């Protein structure tokens, strides 16, 4: 069985997160999932994502990863326009 697109580079957006193909393959593998596209303009979903990811960045990543602008976590924070994580904790 092939690995789903959301786990391969073809399902990932080079700027961070998943692209449409990656989200579709994730939903197919996880029925009932409500995974959606990034919500950079604001709202409850953005606030929740930014709080959760900034917490993960500060507690679960190495200092090298946290400071690397090309790490997946920093790319996703950028695409969601979370700003500085110190504002969200």
N, CA and C atoms as a LAMMPS dump frame, in Angstrom:
ITEM: TIMESTEP
0
ITEM: NUMBER OF ATOMS
267
ITEM: BOX BOUNDS ff ff ff
-5.0000000000000000e+02 5.0000000000000000e+02
-5.0000000000000000e+02 5.0000000000000000e+02
-5.0000000000000000e+02 5.0000000000000000e+02
ITEM: ATOMS id mol type element x y z
1 1 1 N 0.847 -1.189 0
2 1 2 C 0 0 0
3 1 3 C 0.889 1.247 0
4 2 1 N 0.567 2.192 -0.825
5 2 2 C 1.347 3.423 -0.951
6 2 3 C 1.099 4.343 0.246
7 3 1 N 2.089 5.137 0.575
8 3 2 C 1.96 6.123 1.641
9 3 3 C 1.021 7.228 1.164
10 4 1 N 0.102 7.7 2.007
11 4 2 C -0.818 8.767 1.581
12 4 3 C -0.072 10.054 1.223
13 5 1 N -0.689 10.856 0.363
14 5 2 C -0.05 12.09 -0.125
15 5 3 C 0.268 13.056 1.011
16 6 1 N -0.554 13.079 2.066
17 6 2 C -0.316 14.037 3.147
18 6 3 C 0.959 13.718 3.922
19 7 1 N 1.508 12.522 3.754
20 7 2 C 2.752 12.147 4.408
21 7 3 C 3.96 12.273 3.474
22 8 1 N 3.706 12.569 2.203
23 8 2 C 4.794 12.725 1.235
24 8 3 C 4.908 14.19 0.827
25 9 1 N 5.995 14.527 0.173
26 9 2 C 6.226 15.921 -0.216
27 9 3 C 5.188 16.426 -1.214
28 10 1 N 4.61 15.544 -2.026
29 10 2 C 3.617 15.999 -3.005
30 10 3 C 2.335 16.513 -2.351
31 11 1 N 2.086 16.154 -1.102
32 11 2 C 0.9 16.632 -0.385
33 11 3 C 1.183 17.805 0.526
34 12 1 N 2.44 18.255 0.551
35 12 2 C 2.814 19.36 1.436
36 12 3 C 3.051 20.63 0.645
37 13 1 N 2.601 21.727 1.194
38 13 2 C 2.818 23.03 0.592
39 13 3 C 4.247 23.454 0.913
40 14 1 N 5.031 23.874 -0.056
41 14 2 C 6.411 24.286 0.226
42 14 3 C 6.496 25.46 1.197
43 15 1 N 5.421 26.244 1.308
44 15 2 C 5.42 27.38 2.231
45 15 3 C 4.964 26.97 3.635
46 16 1 N 4.517 25.725 3.801
47 16 2 C 4.082 25.236 5.109
48 16 3 C 2.684 24.658 5.056
49 17 1 N 2.432 23.639 5.851
50 17 2 C 1.12 23.006 5.894
51 17 3 C 0.921 22.047 4.737
52 18 1 N -0.333 21.664 4.534
53 18 2 C -0.682 20.745 3.459
54 18 3 C -1.327 21.496 2.31
55 19 1 N -1.123 21.007 1.11
56 19 2 C -1.819 21.581 -0.037
57 19 3 C -3.173 20.869 -0.177
58 20 1 N -3.939 21.221 -1.206
59 20 2 C -5.277 20.655 -1.38
60 20 3 C -5.217 19.135 -1.536
61 21 1 N -4.234 18.628 -2.269
62 21 2 C -4.107 17.178 -2.457
63 21 3 C -3.795 16.497 -1.124
64 22 1 N -2.953 17.094 -0.316
65 22 2 C -2.613 16.538 0.988
66 22 3 C -3.81 16.512 1.924
67 23 1 N -4.591 17.6 1.931
68 23 2 C -5.797 17.637 2.775
69 23 3 C -6.814 16.596 2.325
70 24 1 N -6.968 16.424 1.001
71 24 2 C -7.917 15.436 0.484
72 24 3 C -7.493 14.02 0.869
73 25 1 N -6.2 13.713 0.793
74 25 2 C -5.744 12.367 1.145
75 25 3 C -5.863 12.134 2.652
76 26 1 N -5.68 13.184 3.467
77 26 2 C -5.834 13.049 4.918
78 26 3 C -7.293 12.753 5.26
79 27 1 N -8.211 13.494 4.615
80 27 2 C -9.638 13.26 4.864
81 27 3 C -10.061 11.86 4.428
82 28 1 N -9.489 11.355 3.327
83 28 2 C -9.809 10.01 2.858
84 28 3 C -9.313 8.956 3.843
85 29 1 N -8.147 9.189 4.445
86 29 2 C -7.57 8.236 5.396
87 29 3 C -8.211 8.338 6.778
88 30 1 N -8.817 9.496 7.077
89 30 2 C -9.421 9.748 8.389
90 30 3 C -10.844 10.261 8.212
91 31 1 N -11.792 9.361 7.947
92 31 2 C -13.18 9.789 7.732
93 31 3 C -13.706 10.578 8.939
94 32 1 N -14.451 11.619 8.654
95 32 2 C -15.003 12.453 9.712
96 32 3 C -14.084 13.604 10.097
97 33 1 N -12.91 13.658 9.495
98 33 2 C -11.962 14.733 9.796
99 33 3 C -12.49 16.062 9.267
100 34 1 N -12.228 17.115 9.998
101 34 2 C -12.653 18.446 9.579
102 34 3 C -11.45 19.31 9.219
103 35 1 N -10.391 18.675 8.729
104 35 2 C -9.176 19.389 8.367
105 35 3 C -9.469 20.367 7.242
106 36 1 N -9.12 21.618 7.445
107 36 2 C -9.372 22.641 6.44
108 36 3 C -8.102 23.381 6.072
109 37 1 N -8.229 24.283 5.13
110 37 2 C -7.101 25.11 4.688
111 37 3 C -6.764 26.123 5.781
112 38 1 N -5.547 26.689 5.753
113 38 2 C -5.193 27.709 6.73
114 38 3 C -6.18 28.874 6.727
115 39 1 N -6.356 29.489 7.895
116 39 2 C -7.297 30.593 8.068
117 39 3 C -6.515 31.827 8.534
118 40 1 N -5.715 32.437 7.64
119 40 2 C -4.84 33.527 8.068
120 40 3 C -5.55 34.822 8.44
121 41 1 N -6.822 34.986 8.075
122 41 2 C -7.502 36.261 8.331
123 41 3 C -8.005 36.405 9.759
124 42 1 N -8.096 35.326 10.514
125 42 2 C -8.519 35.443 11.911
126 42 3 C -9.698 34.547 12.24
127 43 1 N -10.102 34.599 13.466
128 43 2 C -11.222 33.805 13.938
129 43 3 C -10.784 32.815 15.004
130 44 1 N -11.756 32.081 15.541
131 44 2 C -11.484 31.126 16.612
132 44 3 C -10.513 30.044 16.187
133 45 1 N -10.656 29.557 14.969
134 45 2 C -9.799 28.475 14.489
135 45 3 C -8.342 28.935 14.408
136 46 1 N -8.111 30.152 13.938
137 46 2 C -6.753 30.68 13.867
138 46 3 C -6.17 30.832 15.27
139 47 1 N -6.925 31.403 16.181
140 47 2 C -6.436 31.598 17.547
141 47 3 C -6.077 30.262 18.182
142 48 1 N -6.915 29.266 17.988
143 48 2 C -6.667 27.949 18.552
144 48 3 C -5.399 27.339 17.956
145 49 1 N -5.268 27.419 16.639
146 49 2 C -4.092 26.866 15.968
147 49 3 C -2.817 27.554 16.451
148 50 1 N -2.831 28.882 16.484
149 50 2 C -1.629 29.624 16.87
150 50 3 C -1.233 29.322 18.314
151 51 1 N -2.199 29.273 19.211
152 51 2 C -1.893 28.935 20.599
153 51 3 C -1.294 27.545 20.705
154 52 1 N -1.901 26.595 20.026
155 52 2 C -1.438 25.203 20.095
156 52 3 C -0.041 25.052 19.492
157 53 1 N 0.179 25.602 18.313
158 53 2 C 1.465 25.439 17.641
159 53 3 C 2.585 26.213 18.332
160 54 1 N 2.291 27.386 18.865
161 54 2 C 3.324 28.13 19.59
162 54 3 C 3.711 27.387 20.857
163 55 1 N 2.754 26.755 21.501
164 55 2 C 3.061 25.941 22.672
165 55 3 C 3.928 24.755 22.296
166 56 1 N 3.627 24.129 21.165
167 56 2 C 4.429 23.001 20.697
168 56 3 C 5.836 23.462 20.343
169 57 1 N 5.933 24.625 19.721
170 57 2 C 7.242 25.136 19.318
171 57 3 C 8.115 25.381 20.544
172 58 1 N 7.535 25.961 21.585
173 58 2 C 8.348 26.295 22.756
174 58 3 C 8.686 25.075 23.602
175 59 1 N 7.822 24.058 23.604
176 59 2 C 8.042 22.922 24.498
177 59 3 C 8.569 21.658 23.82
178 60 1 N 8.246 21.457 22.543
179 60 2 C 8.541 20.172 21.912
180 60 3 C 9.593 20.212 20.807
181 61 1 N 10.168 21.376 20.531
182 61 2 C 11.176 21.427 19.473
183 61 3 C 12.527 21.816 20.055
184 62 1 N 13.565 21.405 19.366
185 62 2 C 14.916 21.792 19.788
186 62 3 C 15.125 23.265 19.456
187 63 1 N 16.116 23.877 20.065
188 63 2 C 16.383 25.292 19.787
189 63 3 C 16.796 25.474 18.322
190 64 1 N 17.467 24.47 17.76
191 64 2 C 17.87 24.534 16.351
192 64 3 C 16.635 24.588 15.448
193 65 1 N 15.652 23.719 15.705
194 65 2 C 14.422 23.693 14.908
195 65 3 C 13.607 24.957 15.139
196 66 1 N 13.515 25.39 16.383
197 66 2 C 12.723 26.573 16.708
198 66 3 C 13.258 27.823 16.012
199 67 1 N 14.566 27.89 15.788
200 67 2 C 15.168 29.06 15.158
201 67 3 C 15.388 28.92 13.657
202 68 1 N 15.082 27.751 13.102
203 68 2 C 15.272 27.508 11.673
204 68 3 C 14.072 28.046 10.896
205 69 1 N 14.245 29.059 10.033
206 69 2 C 13.101 29.606 9.3
207 69 3 C 12.481 28.611 8.316
208 70 1 N 13.209 27.552 7.946
209 70 2 C 12.684 26.561 7.006
210 70 3 C 12.107 25.329 7.689
211 71 1 N 11.986 25.323 9.019
212 71 2 C 11.387 24.167 9.695
213 71 3 C 9.887 24.163 9.421
214 72 1 N 9.285 22.992 9.421
215 72 2 C 7.853 22.875 9.104
216 72 3 C 6.999 23.69 10.082
217 73 1 N 7.384 23.704 11.37
218 73 2 C 6.575 24.434 12.351
219 73 3 C 6.632 25.938 12.093
220 74 1 N 7.803 26.465 11.751
221 74 2 C 7.905 27.895 11.472
222 74 3 C 7.206 28.274 10.171
223 75 1 N 7.253 27.397 9.183
224 75 2 C 6.533 27.651 7.936
225 75 3 C 5.026 27.7 8.186
226 76 1 N 4.525 26.77 9.005
227 76 2 C 3.082 26.755 9.262
228 76 3 C 2.661 27.979 10.062
229 77 1 N 3.466 28.407 11.019
230 77 2 C 3.141 29.62 11.778
231 77 3 C 3.132 30.845 10.862
232 78 1 N 4.036 30.88 9.888
233 78 2 C 4.086 31.989 8.938
234 78 3 C 2.862 32.001 8.028
235 79 1 N 2.481 30.828 7.51
236 79 2 C 1.36 30.79 6.559
237 79 3 C 0.032 31.133 7.25
238 80 1 N -0.058 30.837 8.541
239 80 2 C -1.251 31.179 9.317
240 80 3 C -1.182 32.612 9.842
241 81 1 N -0.037 33.286 9.616
242 81 2 C 0.183 34.66 10.072
243 81 3 C -0.002 34.774 11.583
244 82 1 N 0.661 33.863 12.315
245 82 2 C 0.547 33.864 13.773
246 82 3 C 1.389 34.945 14.426
247 83 1 N 2.355 35.493 13.74
248 83 2 C 3.202 36.518 14.331
249 83 3 C 4.16 35.89 15.333
250 84 1 N 4.601 36.69 16.252
251 84 2 C 5.536 36.222 17.257
252 84 3 C 4.833 35.304 18.25
253 85 1 N 5.436 34.165 18.539
254 85 2 C 4.814 33.238 19.472
255 85 3 C 4.761 33.779 20.888
256 86 1 N 5.582 34.75 21.214
257 86 2 C 5.51 35.328 22.555
258 86 3 C 4.187 36.045 22.772
259 87 1 N 3.528 36.472 21.669
260 87 2 C 2.227 37.126 21.781
261 87 3 C 1.101 36.134 22.058
262 88 1 N 1.325 34.856 21.773
263 88 2 C 0.252 33.871 21.854
264 88 3 C 0.286 33.034 23.105
265 89 1 N 1.393 32.987 23.821
266 89 2 C 1.484 32.132 25.009
267 89 3 C 0.85 32.794 26.197
